Structures are given as C-alpha cells and as structure tokens.
C-alpha cells in the first residue's frame, strides 16, 4: 500500500496505482471515491469497518430519500463534506441530522489522480 498524506490525515491506496501514475514522494495527488463505494456507520460502531479501511469522521448534515437508497451528506470534522449512497439492503442504521458517523472505504475503491482539486 501507498499512503497519501494531507496534514495529519492519511489514506492508503494500492502501490501499483502510484507506480502506474509515476507518483513520487511529495507529489500532489487526490483520491476520489464514488458515493456507493463508501460505507457509513455510526461513530460508536467503528469496528464494523474493515481494519484496513480509510476512515473519515463527521456529522450527518442531511439525508435524502432516493427510493431503494438514500444519500447521506456528512460534514467532515476536518472540513468539507462527503456524499455517501447507502443502499437499503446494507442494513445500516438510519442516520439522522446531527448523528456522529464514520465514513470508510477500501483502499482499492478510490481512484487516484495527479494534482489537487
């Protein structure tokens, strides 16, 4: 695994991805993750995430019903927001406005691109 650092936070992704992009230590890169590739658990249920998952903490700002799924907008503790698509069959607890949550994704689920957004 290769690690992308941003201040005190870090995220992992497969080493092969860094090599294919020609990334070297110190190069700027961004990880993009599709909303349906992320997992959402309440903060106290962090052990439900895979031990190798990348994790961000935050607070639910909005939940939008989409029929078979819902979009959950999370205000991140480190700033910014993330949108997570939660399928009904995943059995995730209904997260309401103000709920403390963790957003996680497997390292291989992210797409790495050169540069900053």
N, CA, C and O of each residue as an XYZ file, in Angstrom:
468
protein
N       0.837     -1.190      0.000
C       0.000      0.000      0.000
C       0.881      1.253      0.000
O       1.983      1.275      0.548
N       0.348      2.279     -0.633
C       0.983      3.590     -0.651
C       0.092      4.527      0.160
O      -1.123      4.337      0.215
N       0.686      5.523      0.779
C      -0.067      6.430      1.635
C      -0.048      7.836      1.062
O       0.998      8.358      0.674
N      -1.237      8.437      1.018
C      -1.387      9.842      0.635
C      -1.619     10.618      1.917
O      -2.537     10.299      2.672
N      -0.804     11.632      2.176
C      -0.925     12.414      3.406
C      -1.441     13.816      3.107
O      -1.101     14.440      2.101
N      -2.285     14.283      4.040
C      -2.796     15.646      3.975
C      -2.823     16.164      5.406
O      -3.761     15.893      6.155
N      -1.798     16.902      5.775
C      -1.677     17.348      7.163
C      -1.502     16.146      8.067
O      -0.583     15.350      7.875
N      -2.380     16.005      9.057
C      -2.265     14.881      9.988
C      -3.083     13.671      9.543
O      -3.086     12.651     10.232
N      -3.772     13.760      8.412
C      -4.582     12.650      7.908
C      -3.812     11.891      6.829
O      -2.963     12.454      6.137
N      -4.126     10.611      6.701
C      -3.515      9.818      5.640
C      -4.498      8.768      5.148
O      -5.340      8.275      5.898
N      -4.368      8.438      3.864
C      -5.219      7.441      3.226
C      -4.352      6.499      2.421
O      -3.351      6.907      1.832
N      -4.740      5.247      2.401
C      -3.986      4.223      1.679
C      -4.627      3.920      0.341
O      -5.839      4.042      0.166
N      -3.784      3.522     -0.600
C      -4.249      3.029     -1.897
C      -3.181      2.079     -2.427
O      -2.034      2.134     -1.982
N      -3.538      1.205     -3.376
C      -2.580      0.205     -3.862
C      -1.321      0.823     -4.461
O      -1.385      1.797     -5.211
N      -0.184      0.240     -4.118
C       1.109      0.717     -4.606
C       1.158      0.725     -6.139
O       1.772      1.608     -6.738
N       0.510     -0.257     -6.764
C       0.518     -0.342     -8.224
C      -0.068      0.918     -8.864
O       0.355      1.316     -9.950
N      -1.031      1.540     -8.201
C      -1.647      2.763     -8.719
C      -0.622      3.892     -8.733
O      -0.501      4.611     -9.725
N       0.111      4.048     -7.639
C       1.142      5.089     -7.566
C       2.191      4.871     -8.649
O       2.624      5.817     -9.306
N       2.595      3.617     -8.827
C       3.611      3.306     -9.836
C       3.093      3.601    -11.246
O       3.827      4.139    -12.075
N       1.831      3.250    -11.520
C       1.295      3.475    -12.868
C       1.159      4.965    -13.188
O       1.231      5.360    -14.352
N       0.962      5.789    -12.162
C       0.860      7.238    -12.368
C       2.224      7.924    -12.301
O       2.337      9.115    -12.592
N       3.249      7.179    -11.922
C       4.573      7.762    -11.785
C       4.678      8.709    -10.609
O       5.474      9.647    -10.642
N       3.878      8.480     -9.555
C       3.910      9.348     -8.372
C       5.159      9.083     -7.545
O       5.536      7.935     -7.312
N       5.783     10.149     -7.114
C       6.949     10.057     -6.242
C       6.617     10.729     -4.921
O       5.626     11.453     -4.818
N       7.431     10.493     -3.926
C       7.237     11.116     -2.616
C       7.174     12.629     -2.796
O       8.041     13.229     -3.431
N       6.126     13.239     -2.223
C       5.965     14.684     -2.295
C       5.078     15.164     -3.434
O       4.687     16.332     -3.453
N       4.747     14.285     -4.392
C       3.861     14.686     -5.491
C       2.442     14.895     -4.968
O       1.994     14.184     -4.068
N       1.743     15.868     -5.534
C       0.350     16.127     -5.166
C      -0.552     15.113     -5.864
O      -0.374     14.811     -7.044
N      -1.519     14.597     -5.118
C      -2.488     13.651     -5.676
C      -3.793     13.784     -4.898
O      -3.822     14.303     -3.782
N      -4.864     13.307     -5.511
C      -6.189     13.345     -4.909
C      -6.813     11.968     -5.039
O      -6.650     11.301     -6.061
N      -7.529     11.539     -4.003
C      -8.275     10.288     -4.074
C      -9.749     10.637     -4.218
O     -10.295     11.426     -3.448
N     -10.382     10.033     -5.220
C     -11.803     10.237     -5.477
C     -12.502      8.897     -5.250
O     -12.051      7.862     -5.740
N     -13.609      8.928     -4.501
C     -14.338      7.699     -4.199
C     -15.807      7.909     -4.543
O     -16.418      8.890     -4.118
N     -16.368      6.984     -5.313
C     -17.785      7.071     -5.665
C     -18.639      6.897     -4.414
O     -18.278      6.120     -3.530
N     -19.768      7.606     -4.320
C     -20.619      7.562     -3.124
C     -21.082      6.160     -2.741
O     -21.223      5.864     -1.555
N     -21.319      5.293     -3.720
C     -21.789      3.943     -3.408
C     -20.671      3.003     -2.978
O     -20.946      1.891     -2.527
N     -19.429      3.421     -3.107
C     -18.285      2.593     -2.696
C     -17.867      2.862     -1.252
O     -16.957      2.217     -0.732
N     -18.541      3.825     -0.604
C     -18.241      4.161      0.789
C     -19.213      3.459      1.731
O     -20.352      3.163      1.369
N     -18.745      3.206      2.925
C     -19.577      2.640      3.983
C     -19.833      3.729      5.012
O     -18.995      4.606      5.222
N     -20.987      3.670      5.649
C     -21.346      4.645      6.669
C     -21.784      3.890      7.911
O     -22.696      3.064      7.860
N     -21.129      4.180      9.029
C     -21.522      3.577     10.304
C     -21.566      4.662     11.365
O     -20.875      5.677     11.269
N     -22.389      4.431     12.376
C     -22.413      5.380     13.481
C     -21.058      5.333     14.180
O     -20.395      4.296     14.204
N     -20.660      6.460     14.745
C     -19.322      6.628     15.312
C     -18.954      5.517     16.289
O     -17.816      5.045     16.285
N     -19.889      5.096     17.115
C     -19.592      4.072     18.116
C     -19.530      2.661     17.525
O     -19.220      1.712     18.244
N     -19.824      2.505     16.210
C     -19.790      1.204     15.549
C     -18.595      1.080     14.600
O     -18.656      0.325     13.629
N     -17.526      1.801     14.868
C     -16.360      1.814     14.001
C     -15.773      0.450     13.734
O     -15.124      0.249     12.707
N     -15.984     -0.499     14.637
C     -15.439     -1.844     14.444
C     -16.130     -2.590     13.308
O     -15.659     -3.652     12.901
N     -17.237     -2.060     12.785
C     -17.912     -2.675     11.634
C     -17.178     -2.398     10.327
O     -17.427     -3.067      9.324
N     -16.271     -1.413     10.329
C     -15.484     -1.115      9.139
C     -14.296     -2.066      9.075
O     -13.784     -2.504     10.105
N     -13.870     -2.375      7.874
C     -12.713     -3.239      7.669
C     -11.490     -2.642      8.359
O     -11.315     -1.423      8.341
N     -10.631     -3.478      8.971
C      -9.430     -2.952      9.652
C      -8.515     -2.138      8.734
O      -7.811     -1.255      9.224
N      -8.497     -2.397      7.439
C      -7.632     -1.660      6.527
C      -8.305     -0.504      5.821
O      -7.708      0.116      4.941
N      -9.551     -0.201      6.198
C     -10.310      0.851      5.512
C      -9.757      2.238      5.808
O      -9.217      2.489      6.886
N      -9.898      3.129      4.841
C      -9.647      4.552      5.054
C     -10.887      5.108      5.741
O     -12.008      4.758      5.372
N     -10.697      5.972      6.737
C     -11.832      6.422      7.542
C     -11.786      7.934      7.760
O     -10.732      8.513      8.022
N     -12.968      8.555      7.644
C     -13.155      9.962      7.973
C     -14.285     10.066      8.987
O     -15.262      9.322      8.906
N     -14.159     10.981      9.939
C     -15.204     11.191     10.948
C     -15.980     12.452     10.602
O     -15.440     13.399     10.030
N     -17.258     12.442     10.961
C     -18.069     13.617     10.703
C     -19.441     13.528     11.333
O     -19.705     12.673     12.178
N     -20.313     14.430     10.904
C     -21.671     14.542     11.430
C     -22.644     14.604     10.263
O     -22.412     15.321      9.289
N     -23.738     13.848     10.363
C     -24.747     13.853      9.302
C     -25.377     15.241      9.225
O     -25.884     15.767     10.216
N     -25.333     15.822      8.028
C     -25.916     17.144      7.800
C     -27.273     17.032      7.121
O     -28.152     17.869      7.326
N     -27.438     15.982      6.303
C     -28.676     15.844      5.531
C     -28.813     14.406      5.060
O     -27.822     13.741      4.760
N     -30.058     13.931      4.999
C     -30.356     12.621      4.424
C     -31.447     12.813      3.385
O     -32.478     13.427      3.660
N     -31.212     12.282      2.179
C     -32.163     12.428      1.086
C     -32.628     11.038      0.662
O     -31.814     10.191      0.294
N     -33.929     10.808      0.715
C     -34.518      9.538      0.317
C     -34.467      9.404     -1.199
O     -34.884     10.315     -1.916
N     -33.952      8.259     -1.703
C     -33.832      8.028     -3.142
C     -34.599      6.779     -3.585
O     -34.348      6.272     -4.678
N     -35.504      6.280     -2.786
C     -36.218      5.053     -3.114
C     -35.500      3.854     -2.517
O     -35.633      3.589     -1.323
N     -34.741      3.123     -3.327
C     -34.027      1.939     -2.835
C     -32.750      2.300     -2.078
O     -32.070      1.420     -1.551
N     -32.435      3.552     -2.024
C     -31.229      4.020     -1.332
C     -31.507      5.398     -0.751
O     -32.588      5.964     -0.920
N     -30.504      5.915     -0.067
C     -30.579      7.298      0.392
C     -29.191      7.919      0.276
O     -28.171      7.236      0.377
N     -29.182      9.214      0.063
C     -27.924      9.956      0.020
C     -27.766     10.609      1.383
O     -28.662     11.302      1.865
N     -26.611     10.375      1.995
C     -26.329     10.983      3.286
C     -25.175     11.954      3.096
O     -24.089     11.568      2.664
N     -25.418     13.214      3.422
C     -24.391     14.250      3.330
C     -23.758     14.377      4.710
O     -24.444     14.600      5.707
N     -22.436     14.229      4.747
C     -21.702     14.259      6.014
C     -20.763     15.453      6.028
O     -19.940     15.613      5.127
N     -20.888     16.300      7.061
C     -19.930     17.381      7.296
C     -18.741     16.760      8.017
O     -18.877     16.248      9.129
N     -17.588     16.807      7.386
C     -16.393     16.172      7.949
C     -15.763     17.013      9.043
O     -15.762     18.243      8.977
N     -15.229     16.340     10.045
C     -14.549     17.029     11.142
C     -13.368     17.847     10.630
O     -13.054     18.900     11.187
N     -12.718     17.374      9.583
C     -11.517     18.045      9.077
C     -11.855     19.135      8.067
O     -10.958     19.749      7.489
N     -13.171     19.380      7.849
C     -13.619     20.376      6.889
C     -14.104     19.714      5.614
O     -13.637     18.633      5.254
N     -15.020     20.343      4.944
C     -15.574     19.796      3.713
C     -16.736     18.854      3.988
O     -17.105     18.608      5.136
N     -17.294     18.344      2.919
C     -18.405     17.407      3.030
C     -18.153     16.222      2.114
O     -17.343     16.284      1.189
N     -18.871     15.140      2.397
C     -18.819     13.952      1.549
C     -20.247     13.442      1.420
O     -21.038     13.525      2.359
N     -20.563     12.912      0.240
C     -21.883     12.347     -0.022
C     -21.730     10.834     -0.091
O     -20.901     10.328     -0.846
N     -22.527     10.108      0.693
C     -22.474      8.650      0.736
C     -23.822      8.111      0.277
O     -24.868      8.553      0.751
N     -23.795      7.158     -0.644
C     -25.035      6.492     -1.073
C     -25.163      5.206     -0.272
O     -24.295      4.335     -0.328
N     -26.254      5.100      0.469
C     -26.473      3.936      1.331
C     -27.654      3.152      0.770
O     -28.781      3.646      0.734
N     -27.382      1.928      0.334
C     -28.421      1.044     -0.182
C     -29.219      0.483      0.985
O     -28.661      0.196      2.044
N     -30.505      0.328      0.794
C     -31.383     -0.145      1.858
C     -30.965     -1.522      2.370
O     -31.033     -1.771      3.574
N     -30.535     -2.423      1.480
C     -30.221     -3.785      1.910
C     -28.935     -3.900      2.721
O     -28.654     -4.969      3.262
N     -28.156     -2.842      2.820
C     -26.931     -2.908      3.627
C     -27.229     -2.986      5.117
O     -26.364     -3.355      5.910
N     -28.453     -2.638      5.495
C     -28.841     -2.751      6.894
C     -28.205     -1.714      7.800
O     -28.086     -1.939      9.005
N     -27.801     -0.600      7.253
C     -27.183      0.453      8.054
C     -28.269      1.184      8.832
O     -29.345      1.461      8.302
N     -27.989      1.487     10.064
C     -28.913      2.229     10.900
C     -29.274      3.555     10.244
O     -28.421      4.201      9.634
N     -30.530      3.962     10.367
C     -30.941      5.268      9.850
C     -30.135      6.352     10.552
O     -30.193      6.483     11.775
N     -29.401      7.110      9.795
C     -28.603      8.190     10.363
C     -29.353      9.499     10.179
O     -29.635      9.904      9.052
N     -29.670     10.150     11.263
C     -30.420     11.393     11.201
C     -29.491     12.588     11.402
O     -28.346     12.448     11.830
N     -30.018     13.754     11.081
C     -29.264     15.002     11.220
C     -28.611     15.068     12.604
O     -29.269     14.853     13.622
N     -27.323     15.364     12.627
C     -26.593     15.508     13.879
C     -25.939     14.231     14.394
O     -25.200     14.278     15.377
N     -26.195     13.092     13.754
C     -25.598     11.826     14.185
C     -24.110     11.818     13.870
O     -23.705     12.174     12.763
N     -23.296     11.415     14.836
C     -21.850     11.277     14.619
C     -21.614      9.976     13.862
O     -22.109      8.924     14.269
N     -20.857     10.036     12.757
C     -20.638      8.872     11.908
C     -19.187      8.760     11.480
O     -18.399      9.698     11.607
N     -18.863      7.585     10.969
C     -17.586      7.333     10.316
C     -17.896      6.925      8.880
O     -18.802      6.130      8.630
N     -17.142      7.472      7.950
C     -17.241      7.122      6.538
C     -15.974      6.357      6.202
O     -14.867      6.848      6.426
N     -16.135      5.150      5.663
C     -14.967      4.343      5.333
C     -15.033      3.813      3.918
O     -16.113      3.663      3.348
N     -13.866      3.531      3.353
C     -13.796      2.895      2.040
C     -12.526      2.072      1.967
O     -11.511      2.396      2.583
N     -12.611      0.991      1.194
C     -11.455      0.128      0.980
C     -10.434      0.860      0.115
O     -10.821      1.599     -0.790
N      -9.140      0.674      0.370
C      -8.122      1.376     -0.408
C      -8.265      1.203     -1.920
O      -8.011      2.146     -2.670
N      -8.662      0.032     -2.373
C      -8.803     -0.209     -3.813
C     -10.043      0.465     -4.403
O     -10.175      0.517     -5.626
N     -10.956      0.982     -3.575
C     -12.177      1.610     -4.062
C     -11.947      3.042     -4.566
O     -12.776      3.586     -5.295
N     -10.832      3.641     -4.179
C     -10.561      5.016     -4.577
C      -9.855      5.087     -5.924
O      -9.110      4.186     -6.311
N     -10.111      6.179     -6.621
C      -9.401      6.462     -7.878
C      -8.437      7.602     -7.570
O      -8.832      8.654     -7.067
N      -7.167      7.371     -7.882
C      -6.144      8.372     -7.581
C      -5.829      9.142     -8.852
O      -5.627      8.555     -9.914
N      -5.789     10.468     -8.730
C      -5.436     11.338     -9.849
C      -4.318     12.286     -9.397
O      -4.217     12.638     -8.221
N      -3.508     12.679    -10.334
C      -2.429     13.627    -10.023
C      -3.005     14.992     -9.699
O      -4.036     15.380    -10.249
N      -2.354     15.717     -8.818
C      -2.711     17.095     -8.505
C      -3.774     17.226     -7.438
O      -4.240     16.240     -6.867
N      -4.142     18.457     -7.188
C      -5.161     18.793     -6.188
C      -6.409     19.282     -6.914
O      -6.331     19.789     -8.033
N      -7.570     19.122     -6.257
C      -8.814     19.577     -6.914
C      -8.882     21.084     -7.054
O      -9.860     21.612     -7.582
